[in-house]
Amino acid sequence: MYNDNTFLAKLKSFSIFAMIPLLVFFAVVGIPFIFGLMMTFTDWTGFGQTINFTGLENYRVAFSDPDFWNSLKLTFKYVVYSVIITNVLAFTLALIVTSKIKAKNFFRAGFFTPNLIGGVILGFIWQFVFSRILIHAGEFMQIPFLSESWLVDPNKAFWALVIVGVWKNSGYMMLIYIAGLMGLPKSVMEAASIDGAGGLQKLLKIKLPLMIPSFTISLFLTLQRSFMVFDINISLTNGGPFKMTELITLHIYNDAFLSQNFGSGQAKAFILFVIVAVIAVSQVSIMKKMEVEA
């Protein structure tokens, strides 16, 4: 029978183990989010003490800004390429390092290492690669495609962003796929071998369906990271040339802090939050329905 002592015991346990993390989360995430949402209805520039209520004016400005839509369109393009290439490469690497090759741990560590490098540092490293190393290599081997910096051409600069993003994230996603592959039931794999299933049949008919939970996590993380990429964008191209590689987070930063349009910048940030939340929840819901039991 449920009594007050049981309730108090559960409340005490909750307070000890969950209350402090919840308070920290609310202080670090909840309060700034609420404050930022309130600022979308004001004309505050980020400086000064005068704050006037403007209603939905900042959202009107955001939706009527062509640069905002151009950055959002470019971001969607970046997300599509980044998510597909990252997950295909990460899954391929996971298959390789879980096979019977030598020095598997060495390769795992090597593929994961780029994820340990900070995005800003990573951007400056690859900026040197695209602006110096590839140019010298292209001139030496007489390859016109590599003989000029990728960062001065809008199309090449976009693909430079994709390459660096994939290079950074694929190692982390590889670990998720490795965990999924290592967790596959050995009895199922052995039964498939006894029935004469080949490597490709095992991959398509057994591994991929049972790996759906790993795909769900990896796709969710890749989507989130791709939409929110900022450090690589600002350090590698800084939106150039001519704002042709300005992704949405960099556009919001420039609008809010450099142009001091804090209200419209916050409104754009909240619009981006809603878009990412809807896409992420839809992706997880769809993938959950595709999961199968071993």
N, C-alpha and C positions, 0 to 999 in steps of 0.2 A: 504494500500500500504506500502511495506517495505521501510523504510528510514534509514538514518544514525543515527537519534536519537534513533530509536528502537534498532539498532545494538549496539550503545554505551551503552544503558541502560542494554542490556543483557550481554555485556562484563563487565560492572561494577558489575553486580550481580554475574557473574561467578568469577570475581576477588575477591570479598568479601567472598563468601561462599566456593569456590572450589580451588582457586589458592594456598592458604596456605596449606591445606591438601595435595594437589598434590606435592608441593615443599617438604614438610616433607617426604612424601612417597618416592619421588625420592632420597632424601638425605639419608634416612635410608635403603631403599630397592634397588632402582635403581642403584645408584652409586656403592655400594658394590657388586651387582650382576655383573655389567659390569667389575669392577676391577677384581673380581674373575674369570670371563670368560677369560679375558686377561691373567691372570696368568697361565691358563692351557696351554698356548703356550710358556712358559718360563721355565727356570731351577731354578727359585728362591726358596730358602729353607725356606723363612720366615724371614731370618736374613741377614744382609749385604746389600750393595748397588749395588752389581753386579748382573745384570739381563741379561741373554742371551736368544735370541729367539730360540726355539727348534722345532717349527712346531707342528706336531701331535705326537711327541715322547711320551708325557705324556699319551695320549690316547692309544698308543700301549702298554705302560707299564701297564696301567689300565686293558686293555682287556686280557693281558697275565698273570695277577696275579691270581693264583688259589684261594688265600684267599679272593679276591674280589668276585669271583663267588660263593664261599662257603657261604660268608656272605649274598650275594644277594639271594641265594637259601633259606637260613634259614629265611631271612626277608620275602620272599613271603609266606613261610609256616606259619610264625607268623601272617602275615596280614590276610591270609585266616581264620585261627582259630579265631583270635581276632575280625575280622569284623563280622563273623557269630554269635559267641557266644555273643558278646556285643549287637548286635541289637536284637537278639532273647530275651535276658534277659531284655534289656531296654524296649522293646515293652510289654513284659509280666508284668513288673513292672508298666508300664503306665496303662495297663488294670486293674491291681489290685487297684492302688491308685485313679482311676477314677470311681471305682465301689462304691457301697453303704456300704463301710466298715467304721468303726469308726476310728478316729484319722488319717484321710487321710493326713492332713498337716504334722503331725509328721513323718509319713512314708516317705513322699516326701522329707522332710528336711534330714532325716536319710540316704536315698538312694543317695542324692546329695552330702552329706558331703565329701566323698572321693575325689571328683573332686576339692575341695578347698585346699587339701593338696599338697604341692609342690612335684614334682616327685622324687627329690633326697631324701627328708625326707621320702617319702612313700617307696622308695626302702630300706632305712635303717630300717624302721619299719618292713617291711615284711622279711628282712634278719634276724632280731631277731626272728620273728615268725617261719620261716622255720628252723633256726639253733638252736633254744632253745625250744620254746613253744611246737611245734609239736613233737619234739624228746621226751620231758618229757611226753607229753600226750600219745605218742605211747608206751613208755616203761611202763607207769603206766597201760594202758589198754591192753598191750601185743599185739600190732598191728605192725608186722614187717614193713609194708609199711611206717609207720610214725616214726619208731625207728631210722632212720638215716636222716641226713640233705639232703633235696632235692637239695641243691646247689652244692653238690659234685658229683652228678650223671648228666651227660649231658642231658638225656631224661627228668628227673624230673626237672632239672634247666630250661629247655625250657618251660615246663608247668607251672613252677613258674612264669616266665615272662608273660605268657598268662593270668594266674589268676590275677596277680597284674594289668596288663593293662586293663582287663575286669572290675575288681573291681573299678578302677579309672574312666573309661569312661562311664560305663553303666548308672550312675546317671545323667550325663549331657545329654546323648541321650534320657533318659527317659523324660526329660523336653520337648524335641522337640516332642516326641510322645504324651505327655499329651496335648500340644498345638494343635496338629492335631486332637486328639480325641475330645477335647472340641470345636473345630471349625466345627465338622460335623453338617450338617443341621438337626435340630430337626424334621423338617417336614418329611424328608426322613426316619428317624428312627421311627417316629410315624406311618407312612404309612406302614413300614415293619412289625411293631407290629400288626397293624390292619389286615394285610394280613396273619397273623399267623406265621411269620418267627421266628424261635428259635434263641437262643443266638449264636450258632455256624454258622447258616446261615447268620445272620447279620454280623458276623465277616468276613466270607469268601466272601460274595456277595456284601456287602455294605462298611464296614469299611476299609478293606484292599485296595480295588480299589480307594476309596476316600482319602486314606492316602498316596498315592504315592508321593506327594510333600514332606511330612515329611520323607519318606524313602529316597528320593533323597538327602535331606540335611544331614540326619544322616549318610547315607552310605558314602557321600563325606567327612564328617568330620572324620569318623572312619578310612577311608582309609588314609587320610592325617596324622592323628595322629599315626596310626600303622606303616606307612612307616618311619615317622620321629622320632620314639621313641628313646630317647637317655638317658635322666636322669634316668629313671627306670633301663635301661640296665647297666649303669655304676655303679650305687649305689647298685643294687641287686646282680649282678653276675660279673660285670666288664669283661664280655666276657668269663669267666671261666665256667667250667674247661677246660683248653687247647684250648681256643678260640672256644669252641663248642657252646657257646651262644652269640657270637659276631655278633650282628646285623649290618646292613650296615652303619648306621650313626656312631656307635662306631668304626667300622673298618676305616671309612674315617677320623675320629678324630685321631685315633692312627697313621695312615699313615701320615697325614699332620703335626701333632704337636709333637707327640712323636718320630716318625722316621724322622721327618723334611723333608719328601718328599712332600713339599707343592704343587708342580706342579701336580704330579700324584694324590694327594689327592683332589685337586680342580677339576681335570678331572673326577674323580670318583663321586664327588659331582654333577657335571653338568650332568653326565650320569644318576644319580639317579633322578635329577630334570626332565629330559626329560621323563624317565619312569613313574614317578608319574603323570606328566602333561598329558601324553597320556592316562593313565588309568583313571584319574579323569575326563577328558573331555569326554572320551568314556562312562563312567558310567553315567554322567549327561545327555548326549545326549540320551542314551538308556532309562533312567528313564523318561525323559521329554516326550518321545513318548508314554509312558505307562499311562500318566496322563489322567484322565477322568473328565468330568464336572458333578457336582451334579444335 
